[in-house]
């Protein structure tokens, strides 16, 4: 035997780990893995929602630009009508 195993072996033999402690570690590990899996699933759902929202946001941006263009056209038309309605100055 090597020197390391000569010192470690007696420590392991004299200090037994209780079964309840081992069970607690296993349950905690299983709980952590379950939690991580459910967290990953929630993140995936949120990413999918964000992708769907991104498309809607792009559509709204296009509609806002079209609305702005229509408003500018309407302003020009109103200005021309106002000029046509005013009598010429002498």
Protein Blocks (a to p, Z undefined) as FASTA:
>chain_A
ZZklmmmmmmmmmmccdfklmmmmmmmmmmmmmmmmmmmmmmmmmmmmmmmmmmmmmmmm
mmmmmmmmmmmmmmmmmmmmmmmmpccdZZ
